[in-house]
Amino acid sequence: MQRYATIVIGAGVAGAAAAAALARGGPVLLLEQHAFLHERGSSHGGSRIFRHAYEDARYVRLAQAADRRWQALERRSGERLLLRTGGLDLATKGAPELAAIEAALTAAGSPVERLGAGDVRRRYPAYALADEREALFSPDAGILAATRAVATLLRDAASEGAELRERTPVTELRLHDDGVEGLTPGDHFVAARLVVAAGAWTDRLLADLGVPLRIEQQQVLYLRVREPRLYVPARMPVFIDRQAGIYGFPVFERPHALKVSDHQGAPTVTLETRSFELGEARAADTARRAAALLPGVAPDVVEGQTCLYTKTPDEHFVLDRHPRHPHVAILAGFSGHGFKFGAVLGDVAAALLEGDDEAFDLRLFRLTGRQREARQR
Ligand SMILES: Cc1cc2nc3c(=O)[nH]c(=O)nc-3n(C[C@H](O)[C@H](O)[C@H](O)COP(=O)(O)OP(=O)(O)OC[C@H]3O[C@@H](n4cnc5c(N)ncnc54)[C@H](O)[C@@H]3O)c2cc1C
């Protein structure tokens, strides 16, 4: 039986960050059921949107904290992980969401600029924004190289002494008042503390959290670009169209195509029923709406990939201690927008395990007092 200070379950962006941060405080064991950097969960792929732009200043401040830590990780590793392209939040003129985002960014001290449709068309000709629409431009936004960021966090954890084990599923968890036991096929581990960062599998390990987690099968599409010179990172900010419900990137991980996706309308699945197939009709609809906004992009899907969201009813994360075991930290329910916070999630886990409730404002992410029903859009 092997003893550790902390066991971390899951090597997605949350677990990798936790292992890296906690390895500085004693022996850490990170257990991943699949191969590292696999494509069955939520953290794989060439890109994720990084932004400070949220309607709630508590998210803006957490994104600022993550920003500093992504930069520190880049300095430590020599890797370029975050490419700043700026970001556009698009909506109908006078949309309350834009006003809320602008207020939250300003309250938290992140720069933001309001642009009319004409400004957007002049400055970023990639976008054909209709006159009745407007945008917020945030210079801090950009592209996180997802899989490479997870690999860099895992390397960072290993360099701090963490023990990393892939293809080692935790099949049973025993939580005690003074520690935890993790059972895997053929092995038995004990530790004083535990971090559960198991993504869509969280409910399998911790069934009684009181916040329902729903799994959605999302898909991202790569659309062929007809005018590459307008769609390069230097000329096209990442975007979130809050009216059309689509978001996307300039040409980045594919030289001839850019990535778009649709935040809404994805099917709810289970870990058994999820597939790796694209929903063709939904893909065609997303591509059509993207091509309407981006005239130099053909609505032909050249490639696509599936990925899982683990949604809470209010779409706020679960960043909390287990209700009956304060030495167990839970990082879950990232609801399709958690990657950008990856670099700070390790320090969040450390603060939770140390009982330090001052380090981060986690009131939005607690298990208690949460909405039980999905929020109406
Ligand atoms: C299509 C798509 C687009 C997205 N776009 C963005 C974006 O632009 N910006 C953004 O910020 N976020 C975005 N997200 C969300 C973001 O990617 C996720 O919130 C984040 O990756 C969640 O990471 P995780 O570590 O919680 O989960 P995962 O990466 O799924 O990691 C959980 C890990 O736990 C392992 N595991 C589970 N059970 C066990 C067990 N019993 N034993 C051992 N290992 C176990 C799993 O195998 C898995 O590797 C997007 C997500 C998707 C799907």
The ligand as an SDF file (V2000), in Angstrom:
LIG
                    3D

 53 58  0  0  0  0  0  0  0  0999 V2000
  -16.0630   21.6420  -27.5900 C   0  0  0  0  0  0  0  0  0  0  0  0
  -15.5680   22.3380  -26.3480 C   0  0  0  0  0  0  0  0  0  0  0  0
  -15.1330   23.6430  -26.4430 C   0  0  0  0  0  0  0  0  0  0  0  0
  -14.6950   24.3180  -25.3140 C   0  0  0  0  0  0  0  0  0  0  0  0
  -14.2450   25.5990  -25.4430 N   0  0  0  0  0  0  0  0  0  0  0  0
  -13.7570   26.2310  -24.3580 C   0  0  0  0  0  0  0  0  0  0  0  0
  -13.1710   27.5230  -24.5060 C   0  0  0  0  0  0  0  0  0  0  0  0
  -13.1060   28.0680  -25.6080 O   0  0  0  0  0  0  0  0  0  0  0  0
  -12.6770   28.1180  -23.3830 N   0  0  0  0  0  0  0  0  0  0  0  0
  -12.7230   27.5150  -22.1510 C   0  0  0  0  0  0  0  0  0  0  0  0
  -12.2880   28.1250  -21.1730 O   0  0  0  0  0  0  0  0  0  0  0  0
  -13.2540   26.2750  -21.9880 N   0  0  0  0  0  0  0  0  0  0  0  0
  -13.7700   25.6350  -23.0610 C   0  0  0  0  0  0  0  0  0  0  0  0
  -14.2680   24.3680  -22.9290 N   0  0  0  0  0  0  0  0  0  0  0  0
  -14.3720   23.7540  -21.6120 C   0  0  0  0  0  0  0  0  0  0  0  0
  -13.0930   23.1160  -21.1430 C   0  0  0  0  0  0  0  0  0  0  0  0
  -12.4310   22.4580  -22.1850 O   0  0  0  0  0  0  0  0  0  0  0  0
  -13.4050   22.2130  -19.9660 C   0  0  0  0  0  0  0  0  0  0  0  0
  -14.1190   22.9450  -19.0000 O   0  0  0  0  0  0  0  0  0  0  0  0
  -12.1580   21.6170  -19.3200 C   0  0  0  0  0  0  0  0  0  0  0  0
  -11.3490   21.0200  -20.2730 O   0  0  0  0  0  0  0  0  0  0  0  0
  -12.5770   20.6180  -18.2370 C   0  0  0  0  0  0  0  0  0  0  0  0
  -11.4110   19.9760  -17.7760 O   0  0  0  0  0  0  0  0  0  0  0  0
  -11.4870   18.7930  -16.7080 P   0  0  0  0  0  0  0  0  0  0  0  0
  -10.0790   18.5880  -16.2990 O   0  0  0  0  0  0  0  0  0  0  0  0
  -12.5150   19.0910  -15.6850 O   0  0  0  0  0  0  0  0  0  0  0  0
  -12.0890   17.5550  -17.4940 O   0  0  0  0  0  0  0  0  0  0  0  0
  -11.3720   16.4440  -18.4060 P   0  0  0  0  0  0  0  0  0  0  0  0
  -10.4010   17.0470  -19.3210 O   0  0  0  0  0  0  0  0  0  0  0  0
  -12.4350   15.6010  -18.9900 O   0  0  0  0  0  0  0  0  0  0  0  0
  -10.5200   15.6040  -17.3340 O   0  0  0  0  0  0  0  0  0  0  0  0
  -11.0840   14.6550  -16.4730 C   0  0  0  0  0  0  0  0  0  0  0  0
  -10.1300   13.4700  -16.4840 C   0  0  0  0  0  0  0  0  0  0  0  0
  -10.4660   12.5800  -15.4190 O   0  0  0  0  0  0  0  0  0  0  0  0
  -10.2030   11.2630  -15.8660 C   0  0  0  0  0  0  0  0  0  0  0  0
  -10.9310   10.3440  -14.9820 N   0  0  0  0  0  0  0  0  0  0  0  0
  -12.2750   10.3310  -14.7810 C   0  0  0  0  0  0  0  0  0  0  0  0
  -12.6100    9.3450  -13.9100 N   0  0  0  0  0  0  0  0  0  0  0  0
  -11.4300    8.7370  -13.5540 C   0  0  0  0  0  0  0  0  0  0  0  0
  -11.1110    7.6550  -12.6840 C   0  0  0  0  0  0  0  0  0  0  0  0
  -12.0640    6.9730  -12.0210 N   0  0  0  0  0  0  0  0  0  0  0  0
   -9.8100    7.2920  -12.5490 N   0  0  0  0  0  0  0  0  0  0  0  0
   -8.8240    7.9740  -13.2060 C   0  0  0  0  0  0  0  0  0  0  0  0
   -9.0660    8.9960  -14.0640 N   0  0  0  0  0  0  0  0  0  0  0  0
  -10.3560    9.3780  -14.2230 C   0  0  0  0  0  0  0  0  0  0  0  0
  -10.7420   11.2880  -17.3050 C   0  0  0  0  0  0  0  0  0  0  0  0
  -10.2640   10.2140  -18.0770 O   0  0  0  0  0  0  0  0  0  0  0  0
  -10.2490   12.6540  -17.7880 C   0  0  0  0  0  0  0  0  0  0  0  0
   -8.9790   12.5750  -18.3980 O   0  0  0  0  0  0  0  0  0  0  0  0
  -14.7100   23.6650  -24.0550 C   0  0  0  0  0  0  0  0  0  0  0  0
  -15.1110   22.3210  -23.9560 C   0  0  0  0  0  0  0  0  0  0  0  0
  -15.5390   21.6610  -25.0920 C   0  0  0  0  0  0  0  0  0  0  0  0
  -15.9870   20.2450  -24.9470 C   0  0  0  0  0  0  0  0  0  0  0  0
  1  2  1  0
  2  3  1  0
  2 52  2  0
  3  4  2  0
  4  5  1  0
  4 50  1  0
  5  6  2  0
  6  7  1  0
  6 13  1  0
  7  8  2  0
  7  9  1  0
  9 10  1  0
 10 11  2  0
 10 12  1  0
 12 13  2  0
 13 14  1  0
 14 15  1  0
 14 50  1  0
 15 16  1  0
 16 17  1  0
 16 18  1  0
 18 19  1  0
 18 20  1  0
 20 21  1  0
 20 22  1  0
 22 23  1  0
 23 24  1  0
 24 25  2  0
 24 26  1  0
 24 27  1  0
 27 28  1  0
 28 29  2  0
 28 30  1  0
 28 31  1  0
 31 32  1  0
 32 33  1  0
 33 34  1  0
 33 48  1  0
 34 35  1  0
 35 36  1  0
 35 46  1  0
 36 37  1  0
 36 45  1  0
 37 38  2  0
 38 39  1  0
 39 40  1  0
 39 45  2  0
 40 41  1  0
 40 42  2  0
 42 43  1  0
 43 44  2  0
 44 45  1  0
 46 47  1  0
 46 48  1  0
 48 49  1  0
 50 51  2  0
 51 52  1  0
 52 53  1  0
M  END
$$$$
